[in-house]
Amino acid sequence: MAEAAERETKRSEMLTLCLPSLSEDDPLFSQKKDLVHGSDLTFKFQVPVPSNREEVFHIFEQIVRSARILYLDEVELYFMEDDDYGPFSCRNELESLNTILLMISSLISCAKPDGLEVLQILQNATVAMINSVGAKYTDYMVAKDFPVDAKELLKWGDSCGIRTKLKIAYFEEAGRGAVASEDIKIGDIALEVPESLIISEEHVRESDMFDVLKELDDVSSETMLLLWSMKERRNSNSKFKIYFKTLPEKFKTGLTFGIDALAALEGTLLFEELLQAKEHLRQQYDALCPTLFAKYPKIFPPELYTWDCYLWACELWYSNGMKIVCSDGKLRTCLVPVAGLLNHSLCPHVLRYGRVNSETKSLKFLVSRHCGEGEQCYLSYGSLPGSHLITFYGFLPKGDNPYDVIPLDFDVPSAENDSSCQSGEPARTSHMVRGTWLSKSSKPHTYGLSPPLLAHLRSILRSSDIELHAEFHGQDEETERAVLDTLISVFSPMLEGLGDTNEIDRENPSWDVKLALDYKDLLRRIICSVLDSCAAGIRELDLSLVQH
């Protein structure tokens, strides 16, 4: 008691720590604000100094919870379960912890001794949590070799001002990627690219084709970049000749799936999406390219503007394009030499790279978790489902992807319609499911499914005329059974629709067939998990009935 009283007497100040505030521009602002208030959290924390470790760790826990809410995305928020404080995903965790680390670092240089001790405890705890996130994602790929043309690219980049702690390697499982040439600590710059080497629409404006393209209606800057890339790829005098030389002659994405791969995908939404995407691109090409090389053959040589060349350019920009805020403040889709060779991971090293530094006029790729020498350095392509990654990048990530969801659309009874809807026209509301193995809830009647989906189904079924059977004790049990039966009626046909892929040769499949089968296996696994969870829920209800 005496020690506690003495410590309270010594406390003469408060250490204030501030996380970024919720932005009202965030489309999830209202939900996040409700979460913060409902959990009695804040984005501003005061730590008495001096404080013992137990007190500091208690506040640290609150800081982490608040930061996680700050960086929730739509899918993570949708699947957030009651009393779930995270972690919600590797992306969310790394974003949150790196923000905390940045906040702490900004205070250390001017902290007094007692405050410095508190900050060092917080800093060590944050770094330990970041390391624990990365430890779960050990590198499973082994570099096979270091291609000659990749070394040439790095040599060219070095002569043009690119600074990097990476070297380009070839991985049998994923093609090219990058490995750390030395230990790269949290916050270090793995790669720095001068803005002058970033390929954007400004290069189109400097070319001979811009005077033609600017006069055409409905030609976007993205389309101009496609056309420029098709020609620049074969330009022996191009400033980016070495860069284009290192690009593959053929990309392997869903847009170039063959007939067998598409046939393997039949019964999935991805099958329809791929057909529609290829048809859309073909229509774009037919409406533009033949006219251009017919009218302006010197500027648009026909041999450089074939359908195959157009598709190559589309795949280049889809798989390598990055949204970058340039030094003039404008957001542009760009190609970034060297950076485009980094592979994607669910637990990336590099998360934040979207803005050119206004002082150095360069794009810096800082690591958000430690990357050891010889370890593959991963980039985040975004919070993307496997279907998107297959279509535009040509791969499925290793591990459980929390963004692999199956969308569901339900009719909303007219009684629940918004007043703005016309009478008699049922509204639509979108929900989704993902693998129920990702659920952390052990509460009854959760079934590994999202609270919004369950709440919606219960509301719908309770408002309808459910016939109660005598053997059930109250409407809640009957509603729960109706919810599970509804889900089974939705997902059983979905599973049957996937068909049997056992007849397809899995021994020596082509790259696209293998990828299609892997995706179909993923869908089957998700659907089976939902059906198994529903079956388990029905067994629980039956057991409850017997006990009553």
C-alpha positions as CSV (number, residue, x, y, z in Angstrom):
1,M,0.0,0.0,0.0
2,A,2.8,2.4,0.9
3,E,4.6,1.7,-2.4
4,A,1.3,2.4,-4.4
5,A,0.8,5.7,-2.5
6,E,4.4,6.7,-3.1
7,R,4.0,6.0,-6.8
8,E,0.8,8.1,-7.0
9,T,2.7,11.0,-5.3
10,K,5.5,10.9,-7.8
11,R,3.1,11.1,-10.8
12,S,3.4,14.6,-11.9
13,E,2.4,14.4,-15.6
14,M,0.5,12.4,-18.2
15,L,1.9,11.0,-21.4
16,T,-0.6,11.6,-24.2
17,L,-0.7,9.2,-27.2
18,C,-3.0,10.0,-30.2
19,L,-4.0,7.6,-32.9
20,P,-5.3,9.1,-36.2
21,S,-9.0,10.1,-35.9
22,L,-11.7,8.3,-37.8
23,S,-12.2,10.1,-41.1
24,E,-15.7,11.1,-42.0
25,D,-14.8,10.3,-45.6
26,D,-14.4,6.7,-44.6
27,P,-17.5,4.9,-46.1
28,L,-17.5,2.8,-42.9
29,F,-17.3,5.8,-40.6
30,S,-20.7,5.3,-38.9
31,Q,-20.2,1.6,-38.1
32,K,-16.7,2.2,-36.8
33,K,-17.8,5.1,-34.7
34,D,-20.5,3.0,-33.2
35,L,-18.0,0.2,-32.5
36,V,-15.6,2.6,-30.7
37,H,-18.4,4.1,-28.6
38,G,-20.0,0.7,-27.9
39,S,-16.7,-0.7,-26.7
40,D,-15.9,2.4,-24.6
41,L,-12.7,3.0,-26.6
42,T,-11.1,6.2,-27.8
43,F,-8.3,7.3,-30.1
44,K,-6.6,9.5,-27.5
45,F,-4.9,7.9,-24.5
46,Q,-3.2,9.2,-21.4
47,V,-0.7,7.2,-19.5
48,P,0.4,8.4,-16.0
49,V,4.2,8.6,-15.7
50,P,5.8,6.8,-14.1
51,S,3.7,3.6,-14.6
52,N,4.4,0.0,-13.9
53,R,4.4,-2.6,-16.7
54,E,1.0,-3.9,-15.8
55,E,-0.6,-0.5,-16.1
56,V,1.2,0.2,-19.4
57,F,0.1,-3.1,-20.9
58,H,-3.5,-2.5,-20.0
59,I,-3.5,0.7,-21.9
60,F,-1.6,-0.9,-24.7
61,E,-4.4,-3.4,-25.1
62,Q,-6.9,-0.6,-25.5
63,I,-4.7,1.2,-28.1
64,V,-4.4,-2.0,-30.2
65,R,-8.2,-2.5,-30.1
66,S,-8.9,1.0,-31.2
67,A,-6.3,0.9,-34.0
68,R,-7.8,-2.4,-35.3
69,I,-11.2,-0.7,-35.6
70,L,-9.6,2.3,-37.4
71,Y,-8.3,0.0,-40.1
72,L,-11.2,-2.4,-40.5
73,D,-12.3,-2.9,-44.1
74,E,-15.8,-3.8,-45.3
75,V,-15.3,-7.6,-45.3
76,E,-13.6,-7.6,-41.9
77,L,-16.3,-5.5,-40.4
78,Y,-19.1,-7.6,-41.9
79,F,-17.7,-10.8,-40.3
80,M,-16.8,-9.2,-37.0
81,E,-18.4,-11.3,-34.3
82,D,-19.8,-10.2,-30.9
83,D,-17.0,-9.7,-28.4
84,D,-14.4,-10.2,-31.0
85,Y,-11.6,-7.7,-30.5
86,G,-9.2,-9.1,-33.2
87,P,-6.9,-9.7,-34.8
88,F,-9.1,-9.7,-37.9
89,S,-6.6,-10.2,-40.6
90,C,-2.8,-9.9,-41.1
91,R,-3.4,-6.7,-43.2
92,N,-5.4,-5.1,-40.4
93,E,-3.0,-6.2,-37.7
94,L,0.1,-4.9,-39.5
95,E,-1.6,-1.6,-40.5
96,S,-2.7,-1.1,-36.8
97,L,0.6,-2.0,-35.2
98,N,2.7,0.0,-37.6
99,T,0.5,3.1,-36.9
100,I,1.0,2.5,-33.2
101,L,4.8,2.2,-33.8
102,L,4.8,5.4,-35.8
103,M,2.9,7.2,-33.0
104,I,5.3,6.0,-30.4
105,S,8.4,6.9,-32.5
106,S,7.2,10.5,-32.9
107,L,7.2,10.9,-29.1
108,I,10.4,9.2,-28.1
109,S,12.9,11.9,-29.2
110,C,11.4,14.5,-26.9
111,A,10.3,12.3,-24.0
112,K,11.5,12.8,-20.4
113,P,13.1,9.8,-18.6
114,D,9.9,8.4,-17.0
115,G,7.9,8.9,-20.2
116,L,10.7,7.3,-22.3
117,E,10.6,4.2,-20.1
118,V,6.8,3.9,-20.8
119,L,7.3,4.5,-24.5
120,Q,10.0,1.9,-24.7
121,I,7.7,-0.7,-23.1
122,L,5.0,0.2,-25.6
123,Q,7.5,0.1,-28.5
124,N,8.9,-3.3,-27.5
125,A,5.4,-4.7,-27.1
126,T,4.4,-3.4,-30.5
127,V,7.4,-4.9,-32.3
128,A,6.9,-8.2,-30.5
129,M,3.3,-8.3,-31.8
130,I,4.4,-7.5,-35.3
131,N,7.1,-10.3,-35.2
132,S,4.5,-12.7,-34.0
133,V,2.2,-11.9,-36.9
134,G,5.1,-12.6,-39.4
135,A,6.2,-15.7,-37.6
136,K,3.0,-17.5,-38.6
137,Y,3.8,-16.9,-42.3
138,T,7.2,-18.4,-42.8
139,D,8.5,-18.3,-46.4
140,Y,7.5,-21.5,-48.2
141,M,9.2,-20.6,-51.5
142,V,12.8,-21.3,-52.5
143,A,14.5,-19.1,-55.0
144,K,15.7,-21.3,-58.0
145,D,17.9,-18.7,-59.7
146,F,18.6,-15.0,-60.3
147,P,17.8,-14.3,-64.0
148,V,20.4,-12.4,-66.0
149,D,17.8,-9.9,-67.4
150,A,16.6,-9.2,-63.9
151,K,20.2,-8.3,-62.9
152,E,20.3,-6.1,-65.9
153,L,17.1,-4.4,-64.7
154,L,18.5,-3.7,-61.3
155,K,21.7,-2.4,-62.9
156,W,19.7,-0.1,-65.1
157,G,17.6,1.0,-62.2
158,D,20.6,1.8,-60.1
159,S,22.0,4.0,-62.9
160,C,18.6,5.8,-63.0
161,G,18.4,6.4,-59.3
162,I,16.5,3.3,-58.0
163,R,17.7,2.3,-54.5
164,T,16.9,-1.1,-53.2
165,K,17.7,-3.8,-50.7
166,L,16.2,-6.4,-52.9
167,K,17.3,-8.7,-55.7
168,I,15.1,-10.4,-58.3
169,A,14.8,-14.1,-58.1
170,Y,12.9,-16.9,-59.9
171,F,10.6,-19.1,-57.8
172,E,9.3,-22.3,-59.3
173,E,5.9,-21.9,-57.6
174,A,5.3,-18.2,-58.5
175,G,7.7,-17.1,-61.2
176,R,9.6,-14.0,-60.5
177,G,9.7,-12.2,-57.1
178,A,12.1,-10.4,-54.9
179,V,14.3,-11.5,-52.0
180,A,16.1,-9.3,-49.4
181,S,19.8,-8.8,-50.1
182,E,20.2,-7.9,-46.5
183,D,18.2,-7.8,-43.3
184,I,15.4,-5.2,-43.6
185,K,14.0,-4.0,-40.3
186,I,10.5,-2.6,-39.6
187,G,10.3,0.9,-41.1
188,D,13.3,0.5,-43.4
189,I,13.0,1.3,-47.1
190,A,13.2,-1.9,-49.2
191,L,12.8,0.0,-52.5
192,E,12.9,3.6,-53.6
193,V,11.9,4.6,-57.1
194,P,12.3,8.1,-58.5
195,E,9.1,9.6,-59.8
196,S,10.8,10.1,-63.2
197,L,10.9,6.3,-63.7
198,I,7.2,5.8,-62.8
199,I,5.2,5.1,-66.0
200,S,2.0,7.1,-66.1
201,E,-0.3,8.9,-68.5
202,E,2.3,11.8,-68.6
203,H,4.4,9.6,-70.9
204,V,1.4,9.3,-73.3
205,R,1.1,13.1,-73.4
206,E,4.7,13.3,-74.5
207,S,4.3,10.8,-77.3
208,D,3.3,11.3,-81.0
209,M,0.0,9.4,-80.4
210,F,-1.4,11.9,-77.9
211,D,-2.5,14.4,-80.6
212,V,-4.6,11.7,-82.2
213,L,-6.0,10.2,-79.1
214,K,-7.0,13.5,-77.4
215,E,-9.4,14.2,-80.3
216,L,-11.3,10.9,-79.9
217,D,-14.4,10.6,-77.7
218,D,-14.6,8.2,-74.8
219,V,-10.9,7.2,-74.8
220,S,-9.8,7.1,-71.1
221,S,-6.3,7.7,-69.8
222,E,-6.1,3.9,-69.0
223,T,-6.9,3.1,-72.6
224,M,-4.2,5.5,-73.8
225,L,-1.7,3.8,-71.6
226,L,-2.6,0.4,-73.1
227,L,-2.0,1.8,-76.6
228,W,1.2,3.5,-75.6
229,S,2.5,0.3,-73.9
230,M,1.8,-1.8,-77.0
231,K,4.1,0.4,-79.0
232,E,6.7,1.2,-76.4
233,R,7.2,-2.5,-75.7
234,R,8.9,-2.8,-79.2
235,N,10.6,0.6,-79.2
236,S,14.4,0.0,-79.3
237,N,15.0,3.6,-78.3
238,S,12.7,3.6,-75.3
239,K,13.9,4.9,-72.0
240,F,12.2,1.9,-70.5
241,K,13.6,-0.7,-73.0
242,I,15.3,-2.7,-70.2
243,Y,12.1,-2.7,-68.2
244,F,10.0,-4.0,-71.0
245,K,12.6,-6.6,-71.8
246,T,12.2,-8.2,-68.4
247,L,8.4,-8.5,-68.8
248,P,7.1,-11.9,-70.0
249,E,6.1,-12.4,-73.6
250,K,2.9,-14.0,-72.3
251,F,1.2,-13.4,-69.0
252,K,-0.7,-16.2,-67.3
253,T,-3.9,-14.7,-65.9
254,G,-7.6,-15.7,-66.0
255,L,-8.0,-13.5,-69.0
256,T,-5.9,-16.0,-71.1
257,F,-7.6,-19.2,-69.7
258,G,-8.1,-21.8,-72.4
259,I,-11.2,-23.8,-73.2
260,D,-10.3,-26.6,-70.8
261,A,-9.8,-24.3,-67.9
262,L,-13.0,-22.4,-68.5
263,A,-14.8,-25.8,-68.8
264,A,-13.4,-26.8,-65.4
265,L,-14.8,-23.5,-63.9
266,E,-18.3,-24.2,-65.1
267,G,-20.8,-23.8,-62.3
268,T,-19.0,-20.9,-60.7
269,L,-19.4,-17.2,-60.8
270,L,-15.9,-16.9,-61.9
271,F,-16.7,-18.7,-65.1
272,E,-19.3,-16.0,-66.0
273,E,-17.0,-13.2,-64.9
274,L,-14.1,-14.4,-67.1
275,L,-16.3,-14.8,-70.2
276,Q,-17.8,-11.3,-69.7
277,A,-14.4,-9.7,-69.1
278,K,-12.9,-11.2,-72.2
279,E,-15.9,-10.3,-74.3
280,H,-15.7,-6.7,-72.9
281,L,-12.0,-6.4,-73.8
282,R,-12.6,-7.8,-77.3
283,Q,-15.4,-5.3,-77.9
284,Q,-13.1,-2.5,-76.8
285,Y,-10.4,-3.7,-79.1
286,D,-12.7,-4.1,-82.1
287,A,-14.2,-0.6,-81.6
288,L,-10.8,1.1,-81.4
289,C,-7.7,-0.5,-82.7
290,P,-8.7,-1.5,-86.3
291,T,-9.8,2.1,-86.9
292,L,-6.6,3.6,-85.5
293,F,-4.2,1.5,-87.5
294,A,-6.4,2.0,-90.6
295,K,-6.3,5.8,-90.3
296,Y,-2.9,6.3,-88.7
297,P,-0.7,3.3,-89.8
298,K,2.6,5.2,-89.1
299,I,1.6,6.1,-85.5
300,F,-0.3,2.8,-84.9
301,P,1.5,0.1,-86.9
302,P,-0.9,-2.9,-87.4
303,E,1.7,-5.5,-86.4
304,L,2.0,-3.8,-83.0
305,Y,-1.8,-3.6,-82.5
306,T,-3.1,-7.1,-82.9
307,W,-5.6,-8.6,-80.5
308,D,-2.9,-10.6,-78.8
309,C,-0.8,-7.5,-78.2
310,Y,-3.9,-5.7,-76.8
311,L,-4.6,-8.5,-74.4
312,W,-0.9,-8.6,-73.3
313,A,-1.1,-4.8,-72.5
314,C,-4.3,-5.4,-70.6
315,E,-2.8,-8.1,-68.5
316,L,0.3,-6.0,-67.9
317,W,-1.6,-3.1,-66.5
318,Y,-4.1,-5.3,-64.5
319,S,-1.3,-7.3,-62.9
320,N,1.4,-4.7,-62.5
321,G,-0.5,-1.4,-62.3
322,M,-0.5,0.5,-59.0
323,K,-2.6,3.4,-57.9
324,I,-0.2,6.1,-57.0
325,V,-0.7,9.7,-55.7
326,C,2.0,11.6,-57.6
327,S,3.9,14.7,-56.4
328,D,1.3,16.9,-58.0
329,G,-1.4,15.4,-55.8
330,K,-3.2,13.5,-58.6
331,L,-4.1,9.8,-58.2
332,R,-2.9,7.8,-61.3
333,T,-2.6,4.2,-62.4
334,C,1.1,3.6,-62.9
335,L,3.8,1.0,-63.7
336,V,6.7,1.0,-61.2
337,P,9.8,-0.7,-62.4
338,V,11.1,-3.4,-60.0
339,A,8.2,-3.0,-57.7
340,G,5.9,-4.8,-60.1
341,L,8.0,-7.9,-59.7
342,L,7.2,-8.3,-56.0
343,N,4.7,-11.1,-55.2
344,H,1.6,-10.8,-53.1
345,S,1.0,-12.4,-49.7
346,L,-1.8,-12.4,-47.2
347,C,0.9,-11.3,-44.7
348,P,3.0,-8.9,-46.7
349,H,6.1,-7.0,-45.8
350,V,5.2,-3.9,-47.7
351,L,1.8,-2.4,-47.1
352,R,2.1,1.4,-47.6
353,Y,3.5,2.6,-50.9
354,G,0.7,4.7,-52.5
355,R,2.1,8.2,-52.4
356,V,5.2,9.9,-53.9
357,N,7.3,11.7,-51.3
358,S,6.9,15.4,-52.1
359,E,10.4,16.2,-50.9
360,T,12.5,13.5,-52.5
361,K,10.2,13.1,-55.5
362,S,10.4,9.3,-55.1
363,L,8.1,6.4,-54.2
364,K,9.3,4.6,-51.1
365,F,8.4,1.0,-50.2
366,L,8.8,0.6,-46.4
367,V,8.5,-2.8,-44.8
368,S,5.9,-3.2,-42.1
369,R,7.5,-6.4,-40.7
370,H,11.0,-7.7,-40.6
371,C,12.4,-9.3,-43.8
372,G,15.5,-11.4,-43.2
373,E,18.4,-11.6,-45.7
374,G,17.5,-14.2,-48.4
375,E,13.8,-14.1,-47.5
376,Q,11.2,-13.4,-50.2
377,C,9.8,-9.8,-49.7
378,Y,6.1,-9.6,-50.3
379,L,3.9,-6.7,-51.4
380,S,0.2,-6.3,-50.7
381,Y,-1.9,-6.1,-53.8
382,G,-4.9,-5.3,-51.7
383,S,-7.7,-7.1,-49.7
384,L,-8.7,-9.2,-52.7
385,P,-10.7,-12.5,-53.1
386,G,-9.2,-15.4,-54.9
387,S,-11.5,-14.9,-57.9
388,H,-10.0,-11.4,-58.5
389,L,-6.5,-12.6,-58.0
390,I,-7.0,-15.4,-60.6
391,T,-8.7,-13.1,-63.1
392,F,-6.1,-10.3,-63.1
393,Y,-3.0,-11.8,-61.6
394,G,-3.2,-15.5,-62.3
395,F,-2.7,-17.1,-58.9
396,L,-4.3,-18.1,-55.6
397,P,-2.5,-17.1,-52.4
398,K,-1.3,-19.7,-50.0
399,G,-3.1,-19.9,-46.7
400,D,-6.7,-19.0,-45.6
401,N,-7.7,-15.8,-47.4
402,P,-10.3,-14.0,-45.2
403,Y,-11.5,-12.2,-48.3
404,D,-12.6,-15.4,-50.1
405,V,-16.3,-14.9,-49.8
406,I,-19.4,-16.2,-51.6
407,P,-21.9,-13.4,-52.2
408,L,-25.6,-13.9,-51.5
409,D,-28.6,-11.8,-52.6
410,F,-31.9,-12.0,-50.8
411,D,-35.3,-10.5,-51.5
412,V,-36.5,-8.3,-48.7
413,P,-40.2,-8.6,-48.0
414,S,-42.1,-5.4,-48.8
415,A,-42.7,-4.7,-45.1
416,E,-39.0,-4.2,-44.6
417,N,-38.4,-2.2,-47.7
418,D,-37.1,1.3,-47.4
419,S,-39.8,4.0,-47.8
420,S,-38.1,5.1,-51.0
421,C,-38.9,1.8,-52.7
422,Q,-42.0,1.6,-54.7
423,S,-44.8,-0.5,-53.3
424,G,-44.7,-4.1,-54.4
425,E,-41.1,-4.0,-55.6
426,P,-39.0,-6.3,-53.4
427,A,-35.6,-4.7,-52.5
428,R,-32.4,-6.6,-52.6
429,T,-29.9,-6.9,-49.8
430,S,-26.4,-8.4,-50.2
431,H,-24.8,-10.7,-47.7
432,M,-21.9,-13.2,-47.9
433,V,-20.3,-16.2,-46.4
434,R,-16.8,-17.5,-46.1
435,G,-15.2,-20.6,-44.7
436,T,-16.7,-21.2,-41.3
437,W,-13.3,-22.4,-40.0
438,L,-12.4,-18.7,-39.8
439,S,-15.0,-18.1,-37.1
440,K,-13.7,-17.6,-33.5
441,S,-17.1,-17.6,-31.8
442,S,-18.0,-20.4,-29.4
443,K,-21.4,-19.0,-28.6
444,P,-24.5,-21.1,-29.3
445,H,-26.4,-20.4,-32.5
446,T,-23.5,-18.7,-34.4
447,Y,-22.7,-21.6,-36.7
448,G,-19.5,-19.9,-37.9
449,L,-21.5,-17.4,-39.9
450,S,-21.6,-13.6,-39.9
451,P,-23.9,-11.9,-37.4
452,P,-25.5,-9.7,-40.1
453,L,-26.4,-12.7,-42.2
454,L,-27.9,-14.5,-39.3
455,A,-29.8,-11.4,-38.1
456,H,-31.2,-10.9,-41.5
457,L,-32.5,-14.4,-41.9
458,R,-34.0,-14.5,-38.4
459,S,-35.7,-11.2,-39.1
460,I,-37.1,-12.4,-42.3
461,L,-38.3,-15.8,-41.0
462,R,-39.8,-14.4,-37.8
463,S,-41.8,-11.9,-39.8
464,S,-43.1,-14.6,-42.1
465,D,-45.8,-17.2,-41.1
466,I,-43.6,-19.9,-39.7
467,E,-45.8,-22.9,-38.7
468,L,-44.8,-23.9,-35.2
469,H,-44.8,-27.6,-34.5
470,A,-45.9,-28.9,-31.2
471,E,-42.7,-30.7,-30.4
472,F,-40.7,-27.4,-30.4
473,H,-40.5,-25.2,-27.3
474,G,-41.1,-21.7,-28.5
475,Q,-40.5,-19.8,-31.7
476,D,-36.7,-19.3,-31.2
477,E,-35.9,-22.9,-31.7
478,E,-38.2,-23.1,-34.7
479,T,-36.7,-19.9,-36.2
480,E,-33.2,-21.4,-35.7
481,R,-34.1,-24.5,-37.5
482,A,-35.7,-22.5,-40.3
483,V,-32.5,-20.4,-40.6
484,L,-30.4,-23.6,-41.0
485,D,-32.8,-25.2,-43.4
486,T,-32.8,-22.1,-45.5
487,L,-29.0,-22.0,-45.7
488,I,-28.9,-25.7,-46.5
489,S,-31.5,-25.2,-49.3
490,V,-29.2,-22.4,-50.7
491,F,-25.8,-24.2,-50.5
492,S,-26.8,-27.8,-51.3
493,P,-27.7,-26.9,-55.0
494,M,-24.6,-24.7,-55.1
495,L,-22.4,-27.6,-54.2
496,E,-24.1,-29.9,-56.7
497,G,-23.6,-27.1,-59.3
498,L,-19.9,-27.4,-59.0
499,G,-20.1,-30.9,-60.5
500,D,-17.5,-33.6,-60.3
501,T,-13.9,-32.7,-61.2
502,N,-12.6,-36.2,-60.7
503,E,-12.8,-36.9,-64.4
504,I,-10.4,-34.1,-65.2
505,D,-6.7,-35.2,-65.4
506,R,-5.1,-33.8,-62.3
507,E,-1.8,-35.6,-62.9
508,N,-0.4,-33.3,-65.6
509,P,-2.8,-30.4,-65.9
510,S,-1.9,-27.2,-67.8
511,W,-1.2,-24.1,-65.6
512,D,-4.7,-22.7,-66.2
513,V,-6.6,-26.0,-65.6
514,K,-4.7,-26.5,-62.4
515,L,-5.6,-23.0,-61.2
516,A,-9.2,-23.5,-62.2
517,L,-9.4,-26.8,-60.3
518,D,-7.7,-25.2,-57.2
519,Y,-10.3,-22.4,-57.2
520,K,-13.1,-24.9,-57.6
521,D,-11.7,-26.9,-54.7
522,L,-11.6,-23.7,-52.6
523,L,-15.3,-23.0,-53.3
524,R,-16.2,-26.6,-52.5
525,R,-14.3,-26.3,-49.2
526,I,-16.1,-23.1,-48.3
527,I,-19.6,-24.5,-49.2
528,C,-19.0,-27.8,-47.4
529,S,-17.9,-25.9,-44.3
530,V,-21.2,-23.9,-44.3
531,L,-23.2,-27.1,-44.8
532,D,-21.3,-29.0,-42.1
533,S,-21.8,-26.0,-39.7
534,C,-25.6,-26.0,-40.4
535,A,-25.8,-29.8,-39.9
536,A,-24.0,-29.4,-36.6
537,G,-26.4,-26.6,-35.6
538,I,-29.4,-28.9,-36.3
539,R,-27.8,-31.6,-34.2
540,E,-27.5,-29.1,-31.3
541,L,-31.2,-28.2,-31.7
542,D,-32.2,-31.8,-31.7
543,L,-30.1,-32.4,-28.6
544,S,-31.6,-29.4,-26.9
545,L,-35.1,-30.8,-27.8
546,V,-34.3,-34.2,-26.2
547,Q,-33.0,-32.5,-23.0
548,H,-36.2,-30.5,-22.7
